[in-house]
Amino acid sequence: MRYLSITDCFVRANEQVGEYATYKGQFYRSTWMQPIVKVVPYTEAFIIEIDEEEYDTLIEALETNEIIVDEEINDNPPEEHNYIDPLDELTLEFARDSKINAMSYTCRTTIEAGFDAIIRGESKHFSLTTQDQLNLMSLSTMAQTQTLIPYHADGEECTFYTAEEINQIIDAANSFKNYQIAYHNALKAYINDLDTVEDIAAIEYGTPIPDEYKSDVLKILE
């Protein structure tokens, strides 16, 4: 499930962008996930993978009110200073992967949402879906041989643009897309170096990135 604040409701989502799980009418979310702005009833839970045998054992214990005792559990962890709880390690890895997947999704939707360009002294918005990018590639070819090329900004009727204006739109599109990709790659490297679930959960698309993670391309495009 994924919570949409704009519509104040939950919608179905895949594993990459899902935020909640539901069970018997109750919402659950893993404790590593980033909190939402609007308050909704949910219960925090650790989500770990178990096999079928473990699942059957848990169900049987719940039905009979029995206590499950794991004889392999050691209440005293090793004394080594670098000891890491396996559950914490799993959660950290899962948090990184999930956050990177979420940032990749946001990067793609940000690119598709498009960019603004100043044309004839006015700010115009152009979407940049895959089809829009293909259209711009076609316009680039047309601009090499034609002086007037038909195209339209979002919400506007089709009009004629000069070859120079089309190239201006294409340059703005390329700069916008290249920045988003460079930022996303740097953000991914930054996330992979974070070592706490809390720090990973605090990352948002647009979070400032330390200079050591920025590529030369990103530094130029900023």
C-alpha positions in Angstrom: 0.0 0.0 0.0 1.1 3.6 -0.5 -0.4 6.7 1.2 -1.4 9.6 -1.0 -1.8 12.8 1.0 -3.3 14.7 -1.9 -6.3 12.3 -1.9 -6.1 11.3 1.8 -6.3 7.6 0.9 -4.2 4.4 0.4 -3.6 2.9 -3.0 -2.1 -0.4 -4.0 1.7 -0.3 -4.7 4.5 -2.6 -5.8 7.4 -3.6 -3.5 9.6 -0.7 -4.8 7.3 2.1 -3.7 5.0 0.4 -1.2 4.9 2.0 2.3 2.4 -0.1 4.3 1.2 -3.7 4.7 -2.4 -4.5 5.7 -3.6 -7.4 7.9 -7.2 -7.8 9.2 -8.0 -4.1 8.5 -4.9 -2.8 10.4 -2.1 -0.9 8.7 1.5 -1.9 9.4 4.8 -0.3 8.4 8.3 -1.2 9.2 10.1 1.0 11.7 12.8 2.0 9.2 10.4 3.7 6.9 10.2 7.5 6.7 7.2 9.0 8.6 4.5 10.7 6.6 3.3 14.2 7.1 -0.4 13.5 7.7 -1.2 11.4 10.8 -2.9 8.1 10.1 -3.5 5.1 12.3 -0.8 2.5 11.8 1.3 0.1 13.8 5.1 -0.1 13.5 6.6 -3.6 13.0 9.8 -5.2 11.9 9.3 -7.1 8.6 11.6 -10.1 8.1 11.5 -13.0 5.7 10.7 -16.5 7.1 10.3 -19.9 5.5 7.1 -22.0 5.3 8.1 -24.2 8.3 8.7 -21.2 10.5 5.4 -19.7 9.4 3.5 -22.9 10.2 5.1 -23.0 13.7 4.1 -19.4 14.4 0.5 -20.0 13.3 0.3 -23.1 15.5 1.7 -21.2 18.4 -0.8 -18.4 18.0 -3.7 -20.8 17.8 -2.7 -22.7 20.9 -1.3 -19.7 22.9 2.0 -21.5 23.2 5.3 -19.7 23.8 8.0 -20.4 21.1 11.4 -21.1 22.5 14.4 -21.0 20.1 17.1 -23.1 21.7 19.7 -21.6 19.5 19.2 -18.0 20.8 22.1 -16.8 23.0 21.1 -14.0 25.4 24.7 -13.0 25.7 26.1 -11.8 22.3 29.8 -12.3 21.5 32.0 -9.8 23.3 33.7 -8.6 20.1 33.4 -4.9 19.7 32.3 -5.3 16.0 29.3 -7.4 16.9 26.2 -6.6 14.7 22.8 -8.0 15.4 21.8 -10.0 12.3 18.3 -8.4 12.4 19.9 -4.9 12.5 22.2 -5.9 9.6 19.3 -7.2 7.5 17.2 -4.1 8.3 20.1 -1.8 7.3 20.6 -3.5 4.0 16.9 -3.6 3.3 16.5 0.1 4.2 19.3 1.0 1.8 17.8 -1.0 -1.1 14.3 0.3 -0.5 15.4 3.9 -0.2 17.5 3.7 -3.4 14.5 2.1 -5.2 12.3 4.9 -3.9 14.8 7.6 -5.0 15.1 5.9 -8.5 11.3 6.1 -8.9 11.2 9.7 -7.8 14.1 10.6 -10.2 12.1 9.0 -13.1 8.8 10.7 -12.2 10.6 14.1 -11.7 12.1 13.8 -15.2 8.8 12.9 -16.7 7.1 15.8 -14.9 9.2 18.1 -17.1 11.0 21.4 -16.9 10.5 25.2 -17.5 12.1 27.1 -20.4 12.0 30.8 -21.2 10.7 31.1 -24.8 9.9 34.6 -26.3 10.3 36.1 -22.8 7.7 33.8 -21.2 8.2 30.8 -19.0 6.7 27.6 -20.6 6.5 24.1 -19.1 7.3 21.0 -21.2 6.7 17.5 -20.0 9.5 15.0 -20.5 7.9 11.5 -20.7 9.6 8.9 -22.9 7.3 9.9 -25.8 8.2 13.6 -25.2 11.9 12.8 -25.4 11.4 10.9 -28.6 9.4 13.9 -30.0 12.3 16.2 -29.1 14.8 14.0 -30.9 12.6 14.2 -34.0 12.3 17.9 -33.7 16.1 18.2 -33.4 16.4 16.6 -36.8 13.7 18.8 -38.3 15.5 21.9 -36.9 18.5 21.1 -39.1 16.5 21.7 -42.3 13.4 23.7 -41.4 13.0 27.2 -40.1 9.6 26.7 -38.5 8.7 23.6 -36.5 5.3 22.9 -34.9 5.3 22.0 -31.2 3.4 22.9 -28.0 4.1 23.6 -24.4 2.0 21.9 -21.7 -1.6 23.1 -21.7 -1.1 25.2 -24.9 -2.1 24.7 -28.5 0.4 23.7 -31.1 2.3 26.6 -32.5 5.3 27.2 -34.8 8.7 27.6 -33.1 11.8 28.7 -34.9 14.7 26.2 -35.2 16.6 28.3 -32.7 13.7 28.1 -30.2 13.4 24.4 -30.7 17.1 24.0 -30.0 16.7 26.1 -26.9 14.0 23.8 -25.6 16.1 20.8 -26.4 19.1 22.2 -24.6 16.9 23.0 -21.5 15.5 19.4 -21.6 19.0 17.9 -21.8 20.3 20.0 -19.0 17.3 19.2 -16.8 17.5 15.5 -17.4 21.3 15.3 -17.1 21.1 17.1 -13.7 18.5 14.7 -12.3 20.5 11.6 -13.4 23.8 13.0 -12.0 22.1 13.9 -8.7 20.4 10.5 -8.5 23.8 8.7 -9.0 25.5 10.8 -6.3 22.5 10.3 -4.0 22.8 6.6 -4.4 26.5 6.6 -3.5 25.7 8.7 -0.5 22.9 6.4 0.7 25.2 3.3 0.3 27.7 5.0 2.8 25.1 5.7 5.5 25.3 3.3 8.4 22.2 3.9 10.4 18.5 3.2 9.5 17.6 6.6 10.9 20.0 8.4 8.6 18.7 6.4 5.6 15.1 7.1 6.5 15.8 10.9 6.6 16.9 11.0 3.0 14.6 12.7 0.5 14.9 13.4 -3.2 16.5 16.8 -3.1 18.5 16.2 0.1 21.9 18.1 -0.1 24.8 15.8 -1.0 28.3 16.2 0.5 30.8 17.3 -2.1 32.8 14.1 -1.8 29.9 12.2 -3.4 29.3 14.7 -6.3 30.6 13.9 -9.7 32.3 16.6 -11.9 29.1 16.6 -14.0 26.9 17.3 -11.0 29.2 20.1 -9.8 29.0 21.8 -13.2 25.2 21.4 -13.5 24.3 22.7 -10.1 
